[in-house]
Structures are given as C-alpha cells and as structure tokens.
C-alpha cells in the first residue's frame, strides 16, 4: 500500500512507523523542519499516567500504550521513558481526584491515599496548602518527547520512509488520497492520513471544524541547587480542578522542571501567537507559590507556548475515516502523546482491514464499549 501522511508529530510518525514495519510505502509531508519546533509534540517531555478522572476508557488504554511504546524502544534501540510515579492532589469534594481513584481501584491499580500530613512527610518539597487529600501511584512517568520525535524520524528514514520537510500542504482530497503542495506539486497515494495538529482546520474545513486550537503557556523553573537532586526523583504532580489544571513535570534525565495550567485557553493562531509574554509567564510562576515548599528560592527560567488541539467539551480524540480514502487524527487536547504508537498501530490495522473502523473511532474516543450506538 502507498500511504501519504500529513504531519510529522507523534501521530503522523506513529502511523508511519506502524505501516513501515508492515512493509508499506510511506511518505510523510511536514510544513517545517522535522522535528518541527512549533509542533505540539515537540518539547522536552510529555506525561504518561493512568489517572484520568472518570474517563475509564483512557485509563484502560494507558495499559495498552506501554507495550506499544516498548515496541518503539525495541526499534529505536533505547528507551526514552523515565518512570516517576504519579501524585494527584486536591481539595475536598474534588471530583477529578475522587473519580480517578475510583476508576484506578476498579481497574486493579494499587493506589496509596494520602492525608495532608502524609504529603508533608512523604514529599517535603511540596506544601500541603489547600490540599485535603491526595493519592500516589508508583506507575506513570515522563516520555522524552522531543528526543522521541528526533530519533523516530531518523529511524523511519533509515527504514525507507520518505520524509518531506518544509513542504506546506495547501489542499487535500480525502476521496482521491491526494494533496497539493504550496509549490504546485500534487502527490497521490492509495490512502491518506491527516495528522496536522493545530493547523488541521486550515486543511479540512468542515470535518475539522469541531476542534479548536488552544494556546497554552508553560514555564520552566530552576529549583534551589541543594534540592536539585531530590527534584529529579520526584513524581509528576497533578492538580486538576474545574477552574485549575496545574501539573508539574520533574526534571528527569537532564530535562527542566516544567509547570503549567492544563485549563484550555481555546484561543490563538498556531502560526503567530507563539511568544510567551512576561506577565502571563510570571503569573504562571506565581501560581506555584502554594505548591512548592521552597518557592521563594526558585527562579523562573523561561516561558514557552504550546498549542493543543481541543475537541470540546469532553477532550475525546477524533480518529476516524473521512471521504473514501483518508483518515483524520486530531483533537488530542494535550493528552494524546502517550497514545501515539498505540493509535498508530490501530490506524494501521484499519488501513489493512484488520479492525473495524467504527470500533477504532469509538475506542480512540475513550469509550469502553466500542459498539456503535
């Protein structure tokens, strides 16, 4: 089969990886360099964690995602995953934390419930201010995202995949499995995958109108020198509330300590709104004051902008056939990276008629019952 893929982020490269392993002829078209520094997949790290609120389907999918990543590590010759463990904290009546705990227990995970006193004792680098309860899970950790995209694209080139960086697509034909480049060339294949991140609405007005680019600011912090080694062994921290989506990524494997608010801005142009302003970056930094025990000894390193592509209101992924010869992969809402290889293999199964497309669409949207309504 001859396959064209638009987008060299984790989704596009994962489909390319899965199909190349099966002997297919794959071409990946990317509008910028590979890795694309503005791509949603390209940063120091991304999290993989089982805690998912009441979204039991995605919690279950994480267990399938780890073996898929192991197949990637086997091909790359090294693992780019660092287990950190998962620490979730919340206030009384906090639905996301309570729902996560119930789902995890029902799926057989051993979670350790913590009181504020437990939190102070177990994790003294954090402050228990405004925390009523928490839980800790040994599993979960950090995927070294930028390095993964770099090595995976290199591996695919060696495997015979054609990579076409700096080639902007101006139109697509989902029925004809073809695309037109800005320089006027037309490319055609047997099947087409559109995995264009926050630019997808420019290519597929109509099918992609349901997703929204969302500009998100992240901040990298420098911890006190005498705490640096301890921070490198901390778990990820999640504090997901209706008005707040704070998360912290520990500085593992030489990466920086990253914090952000996972709450969606639902605004922004992925081509132009790329500078993190001093005021918004400083505000994000200050929001850590009630969570970092030595906050006054931290320094703000740099603020960056990342774009999510959000499928409101429930953050469910859109992985579905469009036209007669194409698949759309979008709406990953800031939590899709962890599922890249798993979704890539699923789409490859659909392309080879090994799995039902409608079943894959519901499964990718996080539904445990994948039968059509």
Buried (B, 14 or more C-beta within 10 A) or exposed (E): BEBBBBBBBBBBBBBBBBBBBBEBBBBBBBBBBBBBEBBBBBBBBBBBBBBBBEBBBBBBBBEBBBEBBEBBBEBBEEEBBBEBBBBBBBEEEBEBBBBBBBBBEEEEBEBEEBEBEBBBEBBEBBBBEBBBBBBBBBBBBBBBBBBBBBBBBEBBEEEEBEBBBEBEBEEBBBEBBBBBBEEEEEBEBEBBBBBBBBBBBBBBEEBBEEBBBBBBBBBBBBBBEEBEEBBBEBBBBBBBBEEEBBBBBBBBBEBBBBBBBBBBBEEBEBEEBBEBEEEBBEBBBEBBEBBBBBBEEBEBBEBBBBBBBBBBEEBBBBBBBBBEBBBBBBBBBBBBBBBBBBBBBBBBBBBEEEBBBBBBBBBBBBBEEBEEE
